[in-house]
Amino acid sequence: MALIKSISGIRGTIGGASGQGLTPIDVVKYAAAFGAWVQETTQNNTIVIGRDARISGEMVNKLVTATLQGLGIDVIDLGLSTTPTVELAVPAHQAGGGIILTASHNPKQWNALKLLNAQGEFISDTEGQRVLALADEEAFDFAPVTKLGQYRTDDTFLQKHIEAILKLPLVDVEAIRAKKFRVAIDCVNSTGGIAVPLLLEALGVEKVEKLYCEPTGDFAHNPEPLPENLRDIARVIEKGSFDLGIVVDPDVDRLALVSEDGTMFGEEYTLVAVADYVLKQHGGGNTVSNLSSTRALRDVTEKHGGQYAAAAVGEVNVVNMMKETNAVIGGEGNGGIIFPELHYGRDALVGIALFLTHLAKSGLTMTRLRASYPSYFISKNKIELTPDIDTDQVLSQMQKRYIKQPINSIDGVKIEFDKEWVHLRKSNTEPIIRIYAESDSNATADHLANKIIADIKEIISVKA
């Protein structure tokens, strides 16, 4: 069993002992802490909640709702929803914050409380630390019986989310409808099974083949949209006559695409392709992704005359950098699209609409479109260290070793070698250094990663 407390929320496996899993006691404690923080920092006494289709979702929802009402907070419950839908609903309802009940791409035994501020964006590091402190103190002042919070539902917001997407100037419904796209979708038995078909119908997609669209929460495969988990949709597309495949994770903030021949478009290239379209329409502009995302976004941005900036890993860091640089598009290499014209949050639904418009206007097949972008490969590795090793010191030594190379140290150490790079980050929960390397082939990316791993082992052996 596991319970992980972070600045953006709390997640864990359902069951077990309090403090060791996400038990009802833990849910109440952290829901109360967040509610107390909202009361402490805003004049607004309303919180919006929504959830994915996890088996534990209804139970967790009831616990969170009752706790917030007990604090005297009014609750607007969107029910089965998506992360970006809740993000849009918070400011629309002029609420003081939001809670999304989802463990994102984690397996079905996990659930989480993701915490949003009054702008519908993930809370900052400072705000998160305050919520955790309130939880530790358990200094909650619950309301008397005459001042309990009110509860109401709102099942209209998913449709409002879709309507907002359709109104975007860069979404061309007529161009999409004219292509008569045939699409297969995999929504991993969560709320994407509700949202994605509604969106595709509104966009005029001619045929939609549904895989795992029943929102049972009993995921048919590992819910992280990685190639090894998407074999079923790949086989369907190989056998059928489809233009593309669309895959989302349980809370619909990540988008993966499958080409017409059943090959993976590449989750790193979801953002690259959408950014290419947006930049083309804007006549250039700035972009942001995190340090562990592909260089291809930088290449595409510079091709259109814009500037690229890299943020520390984490959606809140990407959003902050996008605001600082006035970026027109950004996101993360895991298939997360952030389009600020709609809202500052990863949103697979707006990603689908923009991508289909791009594909329709390009006149290309998926494989030809993918071939039009710079081709890079990322090798993902990790090295386990003994608890007595100072990982910060190891990273500092690596930075000194490669002092002649361009280095970014805002989040671990990223070292650039012309068009190759390696990013070293320590884990916050275990003695591990994660090592991501990118090059123009899998072999050279692996070689670069292995070279860095050898350097780290040498540093450790010298210190020993």
N, C-alpha and C positions, 0 to 999 in steps of 0.2 A: 504494500500500500504506500501511497505517496501523497504528500501535501506540500505544495510549492507556493510560497508567498512572495509576490513581486510587486513592484510599484504600480503595475497596470491592473492587478487583480489577484485573485487566488484561484488556483486550480489543483485538482487532485483526483485520486481514484475514489470511487464511491464505496463506502463501508469502512470497517475497521475501527480502531480506537480514535477518539478525538485527538486532533493534533498530528495524527499519522495518516489519515485519509480525509477525504472531504465528507465529513459526517454532518448530520443535521445541526449539531452543536457548532461546528465550524462555519456552516452556511449562515446561521443566525448571527454569530459573532461578527463576521466580516460584513454582512449586509447592514448590521447595526452601525458598525464603524463608518461605512460609506455614507449611510443616511445621516449620521451625526456630522460628518464632514460637510455634506451638502447644506445642512442647517447652519453650520458654523461659517460657511463662506459665501452663501447666497441668501437673497431675500425670498427665494422661490421655494415653496414647500411641495414641489411635485417631482417625481422621478418616473421616467419611462422605462419599462422593461420589455424584453422579448427573448425568445429562446429558439434554439435549433430543435431537431426532432429526437434528441437523445432519450434513451429509455428512462433516465433519471430526471429528465427535464421537468415533467409535471410536478414531481415531488419537490425539487429544488425551487421551482417557481412559487409554490404555495408557501414554503418557508420564507423566502425573500419577501413576498408580498405581505405576509402577516407581520414580519419583523418591521418593515417600513411603516405599515399602518400603526403598529404599536408605538412608533416614535412620533406619531402625529403627522406622517407624510402621506400625501395623496399619491396613489399609484395609477398610472395609465399602462395597461397591459396589452401589448400588441399580439400576444399569443405566439403561435408558430411564425417565425419571421426570419430575417437575415441580419447579419451584423451591420451592413451598410444601411438597411432600412431603419434600424433603431437609431443609427447615427443621424439620419435625416430627420427622424421624428422628434428627437430631443429639442432642437431649436424651433422646429415647427410648432411644438406644443408649449414653447417658452418654459421648458422644464429646467430644474436646477441641476439635473444630471441624468444619467442612464445606466442601466445594468443589462448586459447581454449575457444570457446563460448559455454558454457554449465553450467547449474545449477545442474548438477549431478543428484541426486535422488529427487530433489525438484519438485513439481507439475508443470504443463505446463505453468502457468502464470509467472513463474520465469525464469530468464536467468542470465548469469554471464560472466565476463571476468576473466578467470584463467590465471595467469601470470607465464611464464617459463623463466629461465635464458639461457645462451648460451649452457649449458650442457643438456638442455631439462628437467631440474628439477625445481620444484616450488621454487620461490624466497624466500630468507631468511627473518627473521624478520627485520633485519637492512635494507635490500634492499626494503622490502615492506613499511617500514616507510618512506623511501626516495621518493618512488613513490607517497604515500599519501601526502607528503609535497609538491611535485611538483604540484599535483592536486590542493591543497589549494592555492598555490601561483599563479597558472595559468600563470606561466612565460614561455610560449611556444614560441619558435622562429620558425615560419613557413617558409617554403622555397619559394623563388621567382619562378615565372612561368617556368623558364628555368631549375630549379633543382628539380622539383617534382619527387616523387618516381615512380618506374615502378611497374607494376602488372602482375603476371602470375599465372597460375594454375598448379597444379600437382596432377593428379588423379591416380598416380601409387603407391602411398606410402602405401596404405592398403595392396596391394599385396606384396610389399616389406616387410612389417611387418610380414605377414604370412610366407613368405619365410625365414625370419630370425628365426622365431620360429621353422620351420621344420628342420633347420640346427643345432639346439641345440643338443648336444650329449645325453641329457637326454630325448629327445622326440623320441619315438620309433614308427614310423608310421607303420611298418610292424606288430608289436605286436597289435596295435589298429585295423588295418585292419583285422587281423586274427580273432578277437573276433566278428566281424560283429555286432557291437553295433547298437542298436535301441534307438534313442534319441529324446525326445521332448524338444523344446526350446521356451522360452518366452523372447522376446527382446523389449517389451513394446513400440512398434511403434517408435523406434529410430534407430540409426545407427548400433546397434548390429544386427538388421535385415538384414543388408548388410554383416557385418564382420563375424558373427558367422557361417552362412551357408557356406561361402567361406572357412573358416578354417576347419569345419567338413568334407567338401568334400575333402579338401587336405589331411586330416588325414585318409581318407578311411572309415569313418563312413557309415554303410550300409543304414540306414533309418533315416531321419530327419523329424519329425512332427513339423511344424512351427505354433506358436501362436504369433500373434501381431508382425509380422516381416515387415509390411509395414511401411517405415520411414515417417509417416505423422506428427509426433509430437503431435498428438491428443491421448495422452496416454489412453489405455484401462482400466487401473487401476492405483492406486497410484504407482508411479514408484520406490519407495524404496523397494528393494527385501527382504521384511520381510514376515514371514509365513502368516499373515493375508491378504496380498496382492497377494498371489500366489495360491489361491484356484482353479483357472481355470486349471492351468497346473497340479495341484495335481489330479483333477478329470479326466483329460485326461489320466494320467499315471495309475490311479486306474483301468480305464476301458480297457486300451490297454495292449499291451505286450511290455513294454519298459524296457531298462536296467537302465535308469536314465533320469532325467530332468536337463536342464541347464537354468539358469536365469541370465541375466545381467541388469545393470541399464542403463539409457539413454546414458551415455558417455563411457560405457564398461570398467570401472576400478574396478567394484565390481562383484563378482561371487558368486551366491548361487546355491546349488545343491539339487535335489529332488531324493529320493530313489525309487527303483523299485516298492514299494508298495504305493507310493504317499505321504509318510511321508517326512518331511524336514530333510535333512542331517544335517542342522544347519550351519548358515553362519560363526559362530565362528570356525567350524571344516573344512571349506574349506582350510584355511591356515594350520591347524594341519595336514590334510591328505597329502597335497602337500609337507609340510616340512618333514614329515615322509619318503616320497619317495626320496626327494632330499638328506636328511641326510644318508639314507641307501646307496644310490649310491656313495656319497662322503666319506663314512666310518666315518661319524660324521661331526662336524662343528658347528659353532655358529649361533644362531637365534636371532631375535628381533621382538617384537610386542609392542603395546602401553600398558600403565598401566591398561586400561579398558578391555583388551582382556583376553581370557580364560587362566587359568593355564595349560591347557592340552598341550599347545605348550612347556612350560617348561618341563613337564614330558616327552614328546616325545624326546625333545632335549637331556635331561640328559640320557635317555635310550640309545641313540646312542653315548654317551660319549662327547657331546658338552656342550657349556655354553650358557645360555639364558640371555638376557638383556632386561629390560623394558624401553621404551622411553616415553616422554611426548606425549599426544594425538596430532595427526596431522602428515600428511605424511612426511613433511619436517623434523620433529623431528625423526621419525623412520629411514628415510634415513641417517641422520647424525649419529645416533647411529649404524646403520649397517656398515657404513664406518669406524667408530672408532673401532668396534669389529671384522671387517673383516667377517661379517656374510654371509653365503652362501644362506640364504633365510630369508625373513622377511615379514612384512606387518601389517595389522590391522584386528581386529576381525570382521569387517563388510564385510568380503569376499574379502579384498584387498590383492593380492599377489604381492610381490616385489621380482623379481628374477634378481639379479645384473649381472648375466652372459649375460642377454639381455639388461637391462637398469634399472636405479634406479627410478622406478615409478610403481604404482599399475596397474596391467595389467590382465584383465579377460581372454584375449585370450591366453597368455602364461600359465595362470592358468588352462584353459581347456585342453591344450595339455599335460601338466605335469600330471594333474589328470587322464585323460583317459589312459595315459601310465601306471600310478600307478595301476589303476583299472584293466587294461588288464593283467599286470604282476602278480598281486596278485591272480588272479583267483577267487576272492570273489565277491559276490553280494554287492550292495551298503549298505544294512542293516547289513550284516556281517562285512564289512569293518568298518562301523561306530561303531559297537559294539566292535571292537578291540581297540578302543581308550578310555582313561580315560573319564568318564562321569561327566561333571560338568554342572551346571545351573546358569545363571546370572539373577538376579532380578534388573530391572532398575526402579529407582524412582527419585523423585525430591521433594524438600521442598521449598515453596515460602516464601520469607522473605519480610518484609516491607523495603522500600528504606533507612530508617534511621539506619538499622542494618549493622554493619561492618562485612561483610562476611569473610574477611581475619582474623579478630579477632576470629570469631567463629571457623574457621579452625585451628587457632593456639591453641585455648583452647581444641579442639578435639585431637590434637597432644599431648598435655600435659596429657590429660586424659588417653591416651593409650601409654604412654611413654615406658612401659615395653615390648610392642610388636614391631616387626620389622616394620619400617615406611619408606616410600619413599615420599619425599616432593618436587620432581622436578616439579610436576604438580598437585596442590592441595595437598591432603593427602591420601596416600594409606596405609592401616593398614592390616597386615597379621596375620592370626590366623591358624597356622599349614598349612593345605591345603585350608583354606577359606581365603577370603579377602574382603575388602570393600574399594571403591575408592570414595572420595569426591572431586568434582570440582565445582568451582563457574562459572556461566555463565558470558560471557563478555558483554552481551547485556541486561540482566535483572537480578533483585535481586532473583536469584535462586541458590540453591546448588543441583547439580546432585549427586545422590547416587547410585552407582552400587555395588552389592554384589554378590559373587560367592560361591557356596557350591556344595555338591554332590547331592542335591535334590532341587526342586523348593521351597518346604516348608521351609527348613533350610536357603536357600538364602533369602527368604522373611523375615524370623525371624531375621536374622542378620541385614538386611536393616532396619527393624522396630526398632530394638534395637538402632541402630545408630541415626535414626530419633528422637527417644525419648531422647537420649543424647543431640542432638542439641537443641531440644525444652527446655530441662532443662537449658542449658547454656544461652539461650536467656531469659528465665524467670528470672534467677538470675540477669542478667544484667539489666533487666527492673526494 
